[in-house]
Amino acid sequence: MPAYATQFSISTRGKGTYEITERCEQMVRDSGIQTGTATIFVQHTSCSLVIFENADPSARTDLHAFFDHLVPEETPYFIHTYEGPDDMPSHLRMALTRTSEVIPVMRGKLALGTWQGIFLFEHRREPHTRSIVVSIVGEA
């Protein structure tokens, strides 16, 4: 069974969601695999991946606000604050989401729904460069 793996980096401007759908779709096209699965994996513990609404940006604004409310910074009982007040909250937000997504590949394309996009969900305030690995297996 053919397999293809590659990686790319994305620079963030701090907390928020960054769409990576097109880059992942290009990697599926480059792989030549027509039927199979694509695994997208982020190699960090303070950001995550989400499949989310990609048509209306207000949905992502609400997602950001929800996580800020769910895991607030400056929580007095956090002791893991070596890198600042967003250190532990970023790790918890990652743990509540995912570091990988597995998406079917059909007819050489990611089988995402109409309004679905793949996003890097940056949980740190400061800009970072994040590494993402894409692995595609299946039939050419």
N, C-alpha and C positions, 0 to 999 in steps of 0.2 A: 504494500500500500504506500503510495507516494506521501512524502512528508516535506514540509517547507517551514523554515523558521527564520525569523529576522527580528530586528529590533529598531526602535527609533527613540529619540528624545523629544520632549516637549518642555518649553520654558513657560513657567507660570508667572503671573504678576501678583501672586498672593492668593488668599482665600477665594474660592469660586469654582465654577465648573467650566471646563474647556473641552469643546467637542473634538473628538478624534475619529469620528465615523469615516470620513473620506480617506484618511490615511490608512485605516484598517481595510477599507474596501479596496484600495489600490494594492495592498499587499496580497489580498485574495486573488485579484486579477493577475498579479505578478507570479503567483504560485502555479497557475495553470490548473489548479484543482477545481473540478466542476461540482462534485458531490462529496460532502464530508462535514468536518467541524473546524471552526477557528476558535482558538483559545487566546484571549488577550489578557496579559498579566502585567501588573505594575510592580516594580521591584523596590517598594518603599513601605514604611510603616506609619507615615503621617499623611498619606493621601490614599485614594481608593478609586475604583471604577464603578460607574453606574450606567445602566441603560435607562434613559429617561426621555420625557417629552422634549422634542427638539423643534417644535413649530412656534410655540409661544414662550418667549423668554421669561414671562412673569411666573411660569411654573417653576423655573429654576430659582428665581428670586425667593419664592415661597419655600423651596427646599433648603436654601441657605439659611433663611430665618428660622425654620423649624430646627435645624441642627444647632444653630446658635442658642436656641432656647433649650433644646434637649440636653446639650453638653456645653454649658457656659464656661467661658474662660474666667480666670480669677476665682475658681472654686476653692474655698479655704482649706479643704481637707486633702487636696491633691499634694503629694510629696514629690512626684516626678516632674519637676519644673526647671531642670538644669538649663534648658534652652529657652526658658521664658514661660509666661502664663498660658501660651497656646500649645505647649509641649504635650502634656497629658491629654487635654481635650482632643488634639489632633489624632493621637493614638486610639482613643476611645471611638471617635467618629469613624476611623478606619475599621475598627473591629465590628462596628454596627452595620457596615456596608460590606464591600467585597474588594479583594485584590485581584480577582480574575472574573472573566465572563466567558462562557462557552456559547457560541452562536452557530447554528447550522449553516452550512454552505449548500446552496441549491442553484444549479445552472450557472455556476461560477460567481455567485453573488452572496453576500451575507443575507440571510433570511430574516431581516428586521421588519417589524411592522411599519405601517405608514408614518406614524409620528414618533418612532423610536430612533434615538441617537445614542452613540457611545460617548461617554464623557469621563475625563479625568476629573476627579473631585478633590481639589487641593484644600487641605485643612489647615495649612500654616499661613500666617499673616504675610511673611516675607516671600519674595520671589524664589523659586527653586527651579532646577532642571530635573525633570523626572524621566526615568527610563522605562520603556514599555516593550515587552517581548510579545511577539505574535507567532503562534504556531498553528499551522494548518495541515490537517491530514485528511486523506480521502482518495477519491478516484479522479484521474485526469480525464 
